[in-house]
């Protein structure tokens, strides 16, 4: 297989995965960014906007818009960080947890069924490989070539 064909196939598979999450969100009547913010807070707990942006590849302004709306609806609270008081930790309120479960639990059930078919070992290998790819890609962007 040529290098270009491999690159296309890899990039296509990666982006198709994201597109499927976008489609899932649309079919369930929620925006993808809102779903991912709720997903992050439900699965990881308290997070900053920066952590959500970095973890889910979302634009800072988009996350900020979602956070402001969730705060306005009393689904989240913001607390000053320990190290940097300007950095706000976001967490779900009880009402927010109930709201998030409505959207996130069906997605988690879908993922669980798929993970069970693929198997824990293959899922772990995929995660490890993606994490290594991301580290190497970040190094390349910084100019830290690992040749």
N, C-alpha and C positions, 0 to 999 in steps of 0.2 A: 504494500500500500504506500502510495506517495506521501511525503510529509505534508503537502498541502491538503490532500484528501483526509488524512488523519486529523489535521487541525480543524478542518471544516466539520468533520463528524463529531469531534469532541465539543467544539464550541456550540454546535447545533444541539447536541444532547443536553448540555448545561443550560442553555437558554430555553430549550423546550420545557425543562423542569420548572423554571420560573414562570413561563407562560401558562403552564398548567395550573399553578397556584393562582395566577391572575384570573384565569377562567373559572376556577373553583369559587373564588371570591365573588366574581360577577354573577355567577349562577345562584349564589346564596344571598345576593342583595347587599353586599358590603364592599367597600373599596379595598383593593389589595393593600395599600399602605395602612389603613385602619386595622385590617385583619392582622397584619404583621406586627403592629404595635401591641395589639391585644395578645397575640400569640407569644410575643417576647415576654410580656409582663406575666402572663399565666404560666409559662413554662420555665422562665428563669427567675421570676420574682422581681424585686426592686432593681431598676436599671436607670441609667441616665439617657438623655436623648442621644448623646454621642455613641454610647454603647449600642443602642438600637440601630442607629444609622450604620455603624460599622458591621454589626452582626447580620444585618439584613440587606445591606447595599442600598439603603434608602437615602434620599436627598435630605439634608438638614432642614430646609424650609418646609418640605412635605411633612416630616415627622413633627416639626413644631406646630404646623397647622392642625394635625391630628391631635396632638397633646393638648393644645388650647381648647379644642372642641370637647375632648373627653373631660377636661377639667371643668369647663363650663357646665357640663351635664353631671358633674359630681361623681364621675366614674373613676377618677384618679385623684391622688394628692401629690403635691411636690414638696420635698423636704430638702433643706440645704445639706450638701455633702459634708462629710467629716473633714476631709483634707482641704477641700476648696469650697468655701461657703457659697460661691457663685454657681457652682455646679449643683443642679437639682436632681435628686433621686426621685424617680417616679414609681408609685405603687398604686395598685388597685384598691379602691374602697370596697366595702362589702357589696354595695350596689354594683360597683364596677366589676367585681368578680362574677356576680350573677350574670351581668350583661356579657362579659367576655366568654363565659362558659357557653352561652347561647350560640356564639359564633365559632369558638375555637374547639369545643368538644367534638362536634361532628367532623372537623378536619383531623383532629387527633385520632379519632376512630378509623377514619379512612387511611391515615398513615400507618396505624397499627396493623391493619389488615394487610397492607402492602409489605410492611417490614416482616411480618410473619411468613409471608410467601417467599421473600428473598432470603431471610435467615439472618440471625445476629452476626455471624462471622462475616458474611459478605457485606452487610451494612457497615460494620466496623471498618473493613478494608476500604470501602468506598469513602467513608468519612476521613480516614487517615490519608488516603491518596489525595482527596480534595484539599485537605488542610496543608499537605506538603506542597501541592501545586500553588496554592495561594501564597504560602511563605516564599517560594522560589520566584513567583511572579512579582511580589512586592520587592524582593531583592533586586530583580532585574530592573524594575522601574526606578529604584534608587541608584542603580549602577553597580550594585554589588554582585557581579557575575560570578557564578559558581562553576565555571568551565573547568 
